[in-house]
Amino acid sequence: MRITVITVCYNRKATIEKAIKSVLEQNYHNIEYIIIDGNSTDGTKEIIESYRDKISQYISEPDEGMYDAINKGLKLATGDVIGLMHSDDEFYDKNAITKIVARFNYDPSTEGVYGDGVYVSNDTEERLIRNRIGGAFSLQKVKSGWLPLHPTVYLKKTIIDKYGLYNLDFKIASDTEFLLRYLYKYKIKMDYINAYIVKMRMGGMSTNTKRAFEVLYEDYKIYRYHGLTAFLVVFLKKSIALRQYLVH
C-alpha cells in the first residue's frame, strides 16, 4: 500500500524542517511525499530544496491559500491512501504511518481512518496544551459538533476522486466542510486508531487564535450549508474543544 503525505506551506522557515523530517523518518517506506509551497520568501524554499532528493514531488508557486495548495497536492497524489502533514506539525512518532496502514489492511472495506493528537506550546519545551482524543466514530457525534482531528485523517484515493476536493468558497474552515461532506453527507466508512498520530504546535495554521471568530462564523455557514442546526452545532463543537483544554 502506497501512502501519500502532503505538506503545504508558506513562509514556515521555523517549523518546516521538523515537519519534513518527521515524514522522512517514518519506519514505513512506501511513502509518496508531496510539498506544495506558496512561493515563500523567508528561506522556507531553501530548506525544502535541501531535501529535494527525498521528496517525491515539489511545487513552489503562488496560490489562493492553504486549501488551494492542498487541492494541488491531491491532484498530484498517486498513493492508495492520502493524508496531510501541516508545516507547523509533525508525526507523534516513527510508527504513525505503519499504524495507519495496519488499520486499512485489517479491514479492506474501510474508506478512511483517524486517530488522536496533541497540541503543544510553540517553544523548545513543547508543553502539553490540549489533548485531542478522537474516540470511536459515530454519525450522531458528527451531528453534535464532533469531527476527527483533521491532520490525523487518511482517506483512500478512490474516495477522494469520487467525492471531491476542498471547497474554495470557504477560505478559513474548508476542512470542516470537507469532513462533513465525507462523513455526514456521503457517510463513508471510518475507523478509529486508538493511538497518537500527530503533534501540533499552537499558533500554527490550524490553531491561530487571532482567526478564532472568523473560523466560528465560517463554521456556522458550513453547518447551515449542510442542512444542520448551525448555531446549536457550532456551540456544541466549541464546547467539545473547551473540555479538551480542561481535561488533558
Order of alpha helices (4+ residues) and beta strands (2+ residues): beta-alpha-beta-alpha-beta-alpha-beta-beta-alpha-beta-beta-alpha-beta-alpha-alpha-beta-alpha-alpha
